[in-house]
Amino acid sequence: MTDTTNTAALTDAAGVTDVTAITDTAGAADHGARGGFGKVGIWTFAFEGQPAGRVREVAAEIEELGYGAIWYGEAFGRDAVGQAWLLLSATRRIRVASGIANIGFRDPIATATATRTLGEAFPGRYLLGLGGHRVDDAVHEVDGYPVRSLGKAVATMRAYLDAMDAVPAHGPVPDPAPPRVLAALGPKMLRLAAERSAGAHPYFVPVEHTVEARRIMGPDAFLGVEQAVVLDTDPARAREVATAHVAMYLAAAAHQEANVRRLGFGDEDIVGGPSRRLVDAIVAHGDAESIRRRVREHLDAGADHVCVQVLTADPDPTAFPDREWRELAPALVP
């Protein structure tokens, strides 16, 4: 059964100004910029390593530039709940989405109650993205800190959602509830996303995956796709940055490799370093118009929203690509 409550929260967020983002082209598929998300948002990990004051300043500027949403990752910097509160309190209209909150970092009761609190404090502006499930028995570590495996991805996520939904409410409950989406790549997780949440947030995917995700989830589920980009007109320099990004994920995330193999990429694209074909499929690079075209391709393929992750040659992963965000805004938002 489709989670209609969550979908409704995406499609009818009172008081949120809709941002149409990229201008529609004749005949282009348009599943709607739902609930004020707009068609284009920003995705970044950089907030994790920045002081709160700087996070507030940058979030306010992203809103003023006209982007429809701010998506942020969660690793071992600032936790997803605290990050959401900072971003929401520093802005007035823009949607804020965890992309994703790691289910291995907090119990379902903590996630459920925090989501209710954020939804009640900032009506219609918060989206909970869930992910971080592991599908192997290996012990993962970050700087020597063990990260436990959570078992089979779909079964683990289904159980987590069941536990969240069973948490009693002893405080204010927002109506509608903040929507939730799942980090979904494979067919089973995409089907679960359509059945038990508002939709999916695929990460590290080519346009071909967007086509397949829309087919599997149907026309009504929300599809918010991450797209990595390098704003640089020097092809060699841009591909160097893009290749490092793709190589890192292929080495560190077995599920990402499995997904690109499922889409037709083989050993010749993966073993010994990513091929140019794979790099160009995952990362859009070039001038602002080239990046606009890739975003448009995702939208035409069935995405409701594309969140752009700007990659740069800066060795500091917490550095904000604010120059690139400013330069891209005229091409990506009205």
N, C-alpha and C positions, 0 to 999 in steps of 0.2 A: 504494500500500500504506500502510495506517495505521501510524504510528510507535507500536507497542505498548509498547516499552520506556518511552517518555516517559509514555504514558497510565498504565502500571502505577505509575510513580513518583508520579503524582498520586493514585492510588486506594489506595496501600498504603505510606504513609510511617510506618514503625515509630516508636513513641514519641511521636507527635504527637497531642495531645488534639483531638478533633473538636469544633468549635463549631457548634451547629445554627442559630445566628443567629435569623432571623425564624421564629416558630412557623408550621408548615405549616397551611394551611387545607384543608378537605375538598375533595377532587377536584383540588387544585393539582398541576401538573406538578412533579416533583422529580427532577432528574438527579443528585442527590447532592452533599453538601459534601465534595468529594474531597480526600483526603489531609490533612485538618486545615485546609483553607482556610476552612471555615465558609461560610455563605451571604453574609456581609457583611464587607467589609474597608474600609480607608482608602486613598485615592489622593491624593498630594500632590506638588507641585513644591517645596514650601517647604524641604525638607531641603537643597537645593542651596546656599542662601545662608546657612545657619546654621553656627556653629562646631561642631566634633565633639562637645564636651561637651553642648551643648544638644540635638543630634541624639540622643545616647544617652538623655538624660532623657525626651525626648518619646516615643521609641520604646518605652521601658519603660512609660510611662503608657498608650499605645495598647494594649499587650498586656494590662495590668491591667484596662482597660475592657472587655475581652472580644472585641474585634474579631478576625476570623479571619486577616487578612493585612494587610501594609503594602505598598502599591504606590507606586513613585516614578518620576518622569520623569527624563530626562537631556537637558540642553541644554549650557550652557557653564559650569556650576558644578562640583560634584564629579562625578567620573566614575562610571559605573554600577557598576564592580567595587568601587571604594573605598567607595561608598555602601552596597552590599550588605554588605560586611564590617563597617562601622560598625553597621548595623542588626541584623545577626545576632549580633554579639558583645555587644550591649547588651540582648538579650532571651534568653528561654529556650525558648519554645515556638512563638511566632507565626511564620507563614510570611512570607517576604520575597520580593517579586517586582519585577523591573525592568519598568517599564511605559512606555517600553521602553528597552532598550539600543540605541543608534543604530549601525547597521551601517556607516555612513560614518565613524565615529570610530575604528574599530579593525579590524585584519585578522582574518580567520577564525581564524588560529592563536592570536592573543591571546584571542579570545573563547572558543575551545574549551578552552584550557589554564586560563584563569581560572575557567570554569564547573566544570571538574573539581576545581579546588582548593577552591572554595566548597562543592561537593557533598561532598567528602571531609571538610572541616573542620566542616561543619554538616549532618549527614546528614538528608535528608528535609525540609529547611526552605527551600531556595532554588529559585525558579523563574526561568528566563531568558526574558524577553520580548524579542523582536527586532523592529525596525522601522526607520523613518527613511529608507526608500528614496525616491528622487525619480523622478518620471515625466516630467520636462521637461528641456530643454537650457539652462535659465536658470542663471546664476551666482548662487547665494544667498550672502548675507553676514550675519554677526552682528558688530556693532561693527567693521565693516571687514574682518573675517576671512572669507576665501572658504570656502564649503562646497560641495564638488564634487557635481555631479549624478551619480547612479549608474545612470542608464538606466531601461529599462522595469522596472516594479515587480516583477512576478511572476518574470520571467527573472532579474533581479538577485538576488532573494531565494533562488530555487532554486539559483543558482550559489553563493551564500554558504553555504547549508546543505550543499551538496555538498563545498565546501572545508572546512567545519568537520568534517564526518564523516570526511574523509580524513586529519585531523591525527593522527599517531602518538602513542601514549602512552608516555612515558618516566618516568612517575611514578605515584603511586597513582591508581587509577581507582575512583570510587564506584560501588557497585552496590546499588540502581539508580542510573542517571545522573540528575542533576537534570532535571526536565522542561523543555521549552521550548515557548513559544507564539508566535504571530505577530500583529503588529498587522495586522488584516485587516478590510476593509470590503466590497470588491467580491466578486462570486461567484468569480472566478478565485483571488484570494488566500485566500478562505475555504476553497476546495477544497484549495489547497496546504497550508493550516494543518492540515486534517484528515488529509492524506496524509503530511506530513513532520514533524509536530510533535504535541504533545498536544492542541492546539486553538488558539483565537483569543482575542485581547484587543481587542475593538472599543472605540473611544474616540469620544466626541462623537456618540452615536447615540440615536435614539428607540426606544421599545419595538418598533415595527414592524420595525426592523432585527434585533432579537433573534429575532423569529419567523422571519425569512428566514435568518439565520445558522444557526439550529438545523436548519432544513429542508435547507440546502445541506450542512452538515457531517455530518448524521446524528446518531443518539442517543448515540454513544460519545465524541465529541470534547468536550474541556473548553471551556466558554464562560464567560469571565470578563469582564463588561461594566463599563466605567466609566460612572458616572452623576453628572453635576454637579448640585449642590443649593445653594439659598440658604435658610438657616434664618431666616426673617423673616416675620412674619404681616402686615406692611404690603405689600399687593400692588404698589403703585407703586414703593416702595423696592426690593423684591425683584426686580421686573422690570428695574429700572435696572441692577442688578448683573448679572443674567442676560443682558440685552441686550448689555452691553459684552463679556461673555465670548463670546457667539455671534458678534458682529460681528468680533471679533479673529480668530477661526478662519476665518471666511468670507473675510476679507481676506488672510490669511497662508497659507492651506493650500488649494490648488486641489482636492486630493483630497477634502477635507471637503465643499466645495461640490458636487463631482461626486456624492458619496454622498447628500447630502440631495436632490439633484435626482432621483437614481435612485429615491428613496423617495416621489416625488410632489410635492415642493416646487418651485415655479416662480419666475419672475422676480418675481412679486408678493410672494414671501416673502423674496427675497434682494436684489434690486437696490434701492439707496437705503437699505439697512439692513434687518436681519431683522424679519420680521413677528412679531406676538404669537403667532400659531399656531406658527411655527418655534421661537421662544424657549421657549414652554411645552413643546414636544415634546422639546427638548434638555435643558432645565434644570428640575428639579423645585423648587418653592418653596412656602413656607408654614410651618406648624408641623411638629413631629416626626412627627405622624400622617400628614400629607400626604406627607412624604418616605418614610415607611414604606410607604405604598400604592404609590408609584412603584417602589420596590425590589421589592415583591411582584409587581407587574406584569411586571417583567423575569424574575423567577424563574418565574412562571406561563407566560411565553412561551418558556421553555427555557433560561434562563441557569442555570449551576451556582453562580455567585458574582457578586455585584455589589460593586464597589469605589466608594465614595462620595467624590467630590471636593467639598469644601465651598468655596464662593465667598463672599467678604465684600466690603464696601466699603472695606476697608483698602487704601490705595494701595501698601503694601509687599508685593510678591508673595512675599517670604520669611517673612512673618508666619504663625505657626502658628494655625489656627483651633481652638485647644484647647478653648475654651469650648463651641463648637458640637459638637465631638467628644464632650465629656462629656454635653451635653444630648441628643444623638441616641442615645447608647449604650443607654439603657433601652428605646427603641423598636425598635432594630435588632438588638440582641444579647440573649441571655438575661440 
